[in-house]
Amino acid sequence: MQIGYLGHAGFVVETEGAVVVADPWVSRHGAFGSSWMQLPQNHHLAPLVRQKLEDPRKPRFVYVSHEHGDHFDRDFLASIGRRDFTAVVPRFRRPELVERLRATRCRVIACADGEKVPIPGGYLRLYVQDAGLNRDSGLLVKADGQAFLNLNDCKIHDRLGQIASEEGPIDVFTAQFSGAIWHPTCYEYSPKQYAAISRRKMFGKFEAVARALESVRPRLFLASAGPACFLDPALVHLNFEEMNIFPRAQKFFAYLRKRLSGLTSALVEPMPGDMLDVASGKLMVLASERLDEERFEQYVRGYAARMEDLFQGRRAPPPADLPAVLDRLREELLHKLSRLDLRERVGVALYAWLEELPERVLRIEFPSQRIEEVSAVRDEPRYTFKVRAADALEVLERKMTWEEFFLSFRFRLSRSPDEYDPVLHGFLALEADDLPSLCESIRQVEANKERAVIAAGSARYAVHRYCPHQGADLTEGWVEGGHLLVCPRHRWQFDLEKQGRCTLNNSSLCAERLPDNVEPLPGTVRKVEDEPQPLVALNTAS
Ligand code: FES
């Protein structure tokens, strides 16, 4: 098996009998209205991948992990001349990915969680996560006696032990180590708060992948699904912040080397165009340029200059009829409200306005399903959302989905108190039609009251086994600081000494400390977690 790296989460895996192309993101316009660009630049690889997919000597498969534009490059896939390849995709409740691919006249296999697709000499196996707010999947390529597990952005860390025991040994493993979300990036925080939140999130993610490595124990870990590059003049500063949620591979590797002192996996940072020979573990260095940390800023400035044309249109003056844009925004938010079954749970008001019309603010009250216009934000528990009219039109005119718009980072949010509310978050980031299934997912997770016993040092606690966020199995989590139970998926923390209350919001595991001399009831789960090593303090320099 040979694994060619395409940049970001993209690979061309060549086995003796098949070619598998995973998440090829190579279009020059990047993703999310060009707010995300490939890092490093990889557009020159598009003809090579096209050639692989048009070469009929072996069966060819294209795996698309989920709908986000940095994984599902529609323009590139539509440009493949021969349509006799097979697209292998996860079967989500939302059928968009399957429908869009079918419309391009290729064969599509939509896989349920754990389903296998035979290929010559082995199979592909998909792991699917479809939790209302998040849709994603991971891919196992197993052929010719070798195995490559590509998790990309899919947060199934609580299932990795089981996957490794079913499918192991895993030769090559890769998982996202860098952030890809608008919190705290697009929130109004002081520089100190912003740095502290970013630091917590960055190290939390590093720790989750370190633990994934301990579960999977691959021969090689490949750095992929790292940060995007931000070349829009309005976003370019994000590349150079001293602390944010977008660390590059060298910083992550420095963490791993300190955190996992007995680490036996080789850590490899390929560049787009490099090729890994799995049998020998050798990386063939074929890329014509390598990202040099010393000259990173110079690289990004040069890249931005080459891509300047993508952003020229963004300097246009705002649309003339701003009140009409605000009216459309109000209509859209009202429509979303009508589909949000759990709106009575949102206890804060949402204020939304156009940057160019700051004196006309929409105040959304969730339980009463009302939107009124006010002249200013009131001092009360609140969420705020501010957007340029032209950017709002992108989503109101359906050129982007709401999720794509939020991933474009072209807006500002704030919240007081600073608490995450999954219902409000879903209201903002999802399409109206997806809100009922989000609410249903939340209800399903809440209905599962199975209890487990967690050991934290010498103390034992009975807790809800499944995370109230998206249902991860908390017995696969870990304990930090002697009392904080950490969820393995998105790393919410639950304070066992405060009845299992979440440190980010008011959700709870209803933790009860058990007397020292009482054994867990039969049927409960006992997970003894060693006291973990404290998170390693690293300098920001790698
Ligand atoms: S499932 Fe998201 S934090 Fe637990």
Boltz pocket constraint, residues with backbone or C-beta under 6 A from the ligand:
constraints:
  - pocket:
      binder: B
      contacts: [[A, 467], [A, 468], [A, 469], [A, 470], [A, 471], [A, 472], [A, 487], [A, 488], [A, 489], [A, 490], [A, 491], [A, 492]]
      max_distance: 6.0
